[in-house]
Amino acid sequence: MSGDDSRPIHIRRQGFDPADELRAAGPLTRITVGSGADAETTWMAAGHAVVRQVLGDHKRFSTRRRWDRREEVGGEGIFRPRELVGNLMDYDPPEHTRMRQKLTPGFTLRRMWRLRPYIEQIVTERLDAMEQAGSPADLIEFVAEEVPAAVLCELIGVPRDDRAMFVQLCHRHLDASLSQRRRAAAGEAFSRYLMAMIARERKDPGEGLIGAVVAEHGDTVTDEELRGFCVQVMLAGDDNISGMIGLGVLALLRHPEQIVALRGDDRSVDRAVDELIRYLTVPYAPTPRSAMEDVTIADQVIKEGETVLCSLPMANRDPALLPDADRLDVTRESVPHVAFGHGIHHCLGAALARLELRTVYTALWQRFPALRLADPAKETMFRLTTPAYGLAKLMVAW
């Protein structure tokens, strides 16, 4: 599974659970990230209250990284590499406020539900393809790798004829099995396509997110900012939702008594989806925070300039959040988990993620009520090299 001791402690997992050494670390502790000349000591927050305190305090904990170490933390003349222009997670107010205000209307609950017919259509198409392929089939190949990318393409407005190519470039850029050169080449092609698409949208805005932003805000948002935001949406959204689809299905197959919640009313389904999101927590950690001043948290002094990593899986398994946080219970009421972050950087796409997951989970068991693991005794292939946790393969039968 995930007992690879060479991996940083904050991303080690054991099946659905955080690794034992991560559990033993405490609510706030020092860890070493990297090795050799690249090794760096940083703080790791793992307690739910500590994580919320760090993520919720953007004035004392900055997400803006120092690319020129001669500058002060949070200095005004900061240099930002091109790949981070438009990445909201690397922005502090007032830059962050300006960009988020322009983008938030594209992620309202009302707009997300306007996407519902397309989400249902693409899920139906992928389940059709899986059924036609015959039992057993790999749920990751047919559903988890296809649905999130297609939905995100619809969201930002990628023409349907271009989507297969566009998604392939996205996946190649994320594929850690490829050489760095090949991944970089895919990333550059991905970026070039987006810049060309943005130029077209400037002339004739469509109904997608890019078209809506340029129609409403014009030149007050730059092409590079739009490109960077779309890259962030595609890379993070695709990987996180793909991971949640595969892990969520596996968790339910291993707890079959809880599948009944997916056949209940909307409230029951929403509770089930939110519990799966909390229990599985596929993102390891959000962008590291840099202390803007000396801060005392959990009886520890984090000095100005020091970095804090926040372990989202550990925070969501904290007994202080739930007395039985290691148990999956899709009937329990939702709790203030941090799977989507917290504070000003709370995930813009949270409503879309929930909608996609509830659509996939409910449609899957409506189509295949006898869904089961094809070979329960076979070891599950977890993803260990992607930005978000997930499954490399999940063979199911019906």
Salt bridges, closest charged atoms under 4 A:
ASP17 OD1 - ARG317 NH1 2.82
GLU21 OE2 - ARG12 NH1 3.00
ASP57 OD2 - ARG60 NE 2.62
ASP68 OD2 - ARG70 NH2 2.83
ASP90 OD1 - ARG65 NE 2.86
ASP90 OD2 - ARG80 NE 3.12
GLU95 OE1 - ARG64 NH1 3.59
GLU95 OE2 - ARG80 NH1 3.44
GLU120 OE2 - ARG116 NE 2.99
ASP128 OD1 - ARG367 NH2 2.74
GLU131 OE1 - ARG367 NH1 2.85
GLU154 OE1 - ARG160 NH2 3.25
GLU154 OE1 - ARG163 NH2 2.76
ASP219 OD1 - ARG202 NH1 3.92
ASP223 OD1 - ARG202 NH2 2.80
GLU224 OE2 - ARG82 NE 3.00
GLU224 OE1 - ARG227 NE 2.98
GLU225 OE2 - ARG98 NH2 2.45
ASP238 OD2 - HIS171 NE2 2.83
ASP239 OD1 - ARG383 NH2 3.42
ASP266 OD1 - ARG358 NH2 3.09
ASP270 OD1 - ARG358 NH1 2.44
ASP274 OD1 - HIS337 NE2 3.18
ASP274 OD1 - ARG354 NH2 2.81
GLU275 OE1 - ARG278 NE 2.94
GLU275 OE2 - ARG332 NE 3.01
GLU306 OE2 - ARG30 NH2 2.80
ASP324 OD2 - ARG327 NH2 2.49
ASP324 OD1 - ARG332 NH1 2.88
ASP326 OD1 - ARG23 NH2 2.94
ASP326 OD1 - ARG317 NH1 2.75
ASP329 OD2 - ARG327 NH1 3.57
GLU333 OE2 - ARG267 NH2 3.00
GLU333 OE2 - ARG271 NH1 3.48
